[in-house]
């Protein structure tokens, strides 16, 4: 488990960019948090860190936004408006489980029983004037991602267990990756 205090939207994006350096095709990330907690902001940082220069929007109404990256794809799912988990079959989720794409899934509890297991489970919660981000590994690949994140230097966000003036997250970091396939 890795926990960080994020004092701004910029810190949340920086964490997403750091996470990008540890992400590989085949990975499944669950993203949890209340409305407005910063899930799309984290996704934006992740996609920017993967080299995506275009718009990053919340898939709240479309349910899924596909992103073609240089060498692979990322699908950003938002299941908030899903009425039945079985709808995921009709929306093409199974086709995305080919090892050639990473999945970022918001509100995963709404897809219970139909979703692949997460490699990394990420929660964003309100905390004073910022957010607390907790990342829990759910697979060996998830543990490798957390280890890579823990090794990276910090500069824009603080450890959740440290005072606001201490350890922070940087958008730059290690290029270590692991395989989720």
MOVENSUL-V510688 format. One record per residue. RES is the residue in one letter. PSI is psi in whole degrees, -180 to 180 (NA if undefined). BURIAL is I if it has 24 or more other ideal C-beta (glycine too) atoms within 12 Angstrom, else O. Layout:
res->RES psi->PSI burial->BURIAL
res->RES psi->PSI burial->BURIAL
This chain:
res->X psi->138 burial->O
res->X psi->132 burial->I
res->X psi->137 burial->I
res->X psi->146 burial->I
res->X psi->129 burial->I
res->X psi->116 burial->I
res->X psi->-3 burial->I
res->X psi->170 burial->O
res->X psi->-37 burial->I
res->X psi->-39 burial->I
res->X psi->-36 burial->I
res->X psi->-44 burial->I
res->X psi->-40 burial->I
res->X psi->-40 burial->I
res->X psi->-42 burial->I
res->X psi->-41 burial->I
res->X psi->-38 burial->I
res->X psi->-41 burial->I
res->X psi->-35 burial->I
res->X psi->-36 burial->I
res->X psi->-15 burial->I
res->X psi->-3 burial->I
res->X psi->146 burial->I
res->X psi->161 burial->I
res->X psi->144 burial->I
res->X psi->-14 burial->I
res->X psi->146 burial->I
res->X psi->122 burial->I
res->X psi->128 burial->I
res->X psi->139 burial->I
res->X psi->117 burial->I
res->X psi->152 burial->I
res->X psi->156 burial->I
res->X psi->167 burial->O
res->X psi->132 burial->O
res->X psi->7 burial->O
res->X psi->-14 burial->I
res->X psi->15 burial->I
res->X psi->-47 burial->I
res->X psi->-32 burial->I
res->X psi->-44 burial->I
res->X psi->-43 burial->I
res->X psi->-40 burial->I
res->X psi->-46 burial->I
res->X psi->-41 burial->I
res->X psi->-49 burial->I
res->X psi->-40 burial->I
res->X psi->-41 burial->I
res->X psi->-25 burial->I
res->X psi->0 burial->I
res->X psi->3 burial->O
res->X psi->123 burial->I
res->X psi->-10 burial->O
res->X psi->-170 burial->O
res->X psi->142 burial->O
res->X psi->113 burial->I
res->X psi->158 burial->O
res->X psi->134 burial->I
res->X psi->31 burial->I
res->X psi->-42 burial->O
res->X psi->-28 burial->O
res->X psi->-15 burial->O
res->X psi->-34 burial->I
res->X psi->138 burial->I
res->X psi->120 burial->I
res->X psi->144 burial->I
res->X psi->121 burial->I
res->X psi->118 burial->O
res->X psi->-179 burial->I
res->X psi->-50 burial->O
res->X psi->-8 burial->O
res->X psi->-174 burial->I
res->X psi->156 burial->I
res->X psi->134 burial->I
res->X psi->123 burial->I
res->X psi->110 burial->I
res->X psi->143 burial->I
res->X psi->106 burial->I
res->X psi->12 burial->I
res->X psi->-40 burial->I
res->X psi->7 burial->O
res->X psi->130 burial->I
res->X psi->-25 burial->O
res->X psi->129 burial->O
res->X psi->-27 burial->O
res->X psi->-17 burial->O
res->X psi->-24 burial->O
res->X psi->-32 burial->I
res->X psi->-44 burial->O
res->X psi->-26 burial->O
res->X psi->-2 burial->I
res->X psi->19 burial->O
res->X psi->-45 burial->I
res->X psi->-36 burial->O
res->X psi->-22 burial->O
res->X psi->-4 burial->I
res->X psi->44 burial->I
res->X psi->5 burial->O
res->X psi->-4 burial->O
res->X psi->0 burial->O
res->X psi->152 burial->I
res->X psi->151 burial->I
res->X psi->130 burial->I
res->X psi->115 burial->I
res->X psi->112 burial->I
res->X psi->147 burial->I
res->X psi->49 burial->I
res->X psi->-24 burial->I
res->X psi->-22 burial->O
res->X psi->-11 burial->I
res->X psi->17 burial->I
res->X psi->133 burial->O
res->X psi->-17 burial->O
res->X psi->-15 burial->I
res->X psi->150 burial->I
res->X psi->157 burial->I
res->X psi->148 burial->I
res->X psi->146 burial->I
res->X psi->-37 burial->I
res->X psi->131 burial->I
res->X psi->116 burial->I
res->X psi->130 burial->I
res->X psi->133 burial->I
res->X psi->127 burial->I
res->X psi->147 burial->O
res->X psi->138 burial->O
res->X psi->111 burial->I
res->X psi->-119 burial->O
res->X psi->3 burial->O
res->X psi->-145 burial->I
res->X psi->153 burial->I
res->X psi->131 burial->I
res->X psi->125 burial->I
res->X psi->129 burial->I
res->X psi->122 burial->I
res->X psi->127 burial->O
res->X psi->137 burial->I
res->X psi->4 burial->I
res->X psi->169 burial->I
res->X psi->-38 burial->O
res->X psi->-39 burial->I
res->X psi->-40 burial->I
res->X psi->-38 burial->O
res->X psi->-39 burial->I
res->X psi->-45 burial->I
res->X psi->-40 burial->I
res->X psi->-42 burial->O
res->X psi->-41 burial->I
res->X psi->-40 burial->I
res->X psi->-28 burial->I
res->X psi->-18 burial->O
res->X psi->149 burial->I
res->X psi->157 burial->O
res->X psi->145 burial->I
res->X psi->-20 burial->O
res->X psi->-7 burial->I
res->X psi->152 burial->I
res->X psi->155 burial->I
res->X psi->139 burial->I
res->X psi->-20 burial->I
res->X psi->6 burial->O
res->X psi->156 burial->O
res->X psi->156 burial->O
res->X psi->-21 burial->O
res->X psi->0 burial->O
res->X psi->-157 burial->O
res->X psi->136 burial->I
res->X psi->168 burial->I
res->X psi->138 burial->I
res->X psi->150 burial->I
res->X psi->-18 burial->I
res->X psi->150 burial->O
res->X psi->-167 burial->I
res->X psi->152 burial->O
res->X psi->14 burial->O
res->X psi->133 burial->O
res->X psi->169 burial->I
res->X psi->171 burial->I
res->X psi->128 burial->O
res->X psi->-13 burial->I
res->X psi->NA burial->O
